[in-house]
């Protein structure tokens, strides 16, 4: 080993101990960031190869994974990262909601030993509503993948506590994004995985949402004791803090207000989005707001205000 490679090895060892991100491997479809002792966020990269964020918690006697990405390959890469850090068994994967960008790799996690935990409505929706999610962009390949998704093994419509040995993980049912949403918190690390109840500086997908419920849930996040010292892992966008939660809630409130004003002025259809989108960009200059995302969210917001919003219905 040359002196230069020795220095590189020492440098990378030091960096592994103290640097954020914990593992920025360009071959990975996400950036792994340690956000607490044994708590990792896997943040989707700029090319969106993972499709969403995920993460995991290493406890005394096992690992709990939060969400499974869009593609099985991304989930395989996540299992690889877990295996790099610990030999403890992967015991659970908790889906924050049914959307394919959070459940697409569930089978990989199950094959790695995990029990799939989800809101009770996910079992009824994961193979049916996901086709609707993609609308006219659904391909035969995507349809086949959706039809083959594993159903959750353990479902709940109540809050749960999962113990990984002495490590407590709190799974809560929350309202707003789909009608079947869970958050996962690790109180000893002050970390909350919010799923898609929080998006950081990118417009949220309102397809199944109720903005009224959603803003109330985000207000609850802000009221959590010690919220100012918490780390929030959003469903999309980088690792967040309390200010990001406040920023996101104000974005939702702006969408609702601007769409309501434009409707009052008699606008509808495409002209609604044309009126609202530039105003959103002015109010939130540090956000990345694509025309496509803005047009969709304006349409869904208008539906909610008109009382014509289609939302998934729980299957008995
Ligand atoms: Zn979602």
Boltz pocket constraint, residues with backbone or C-beta under 6 A from the ligand:
constraints:
  - pocket:
      binder: B
      contacts: [[A, 97], [A, 99], [A, 177], [A, 196], [A, 205], [A, 235]]
      max_distance: 6.0
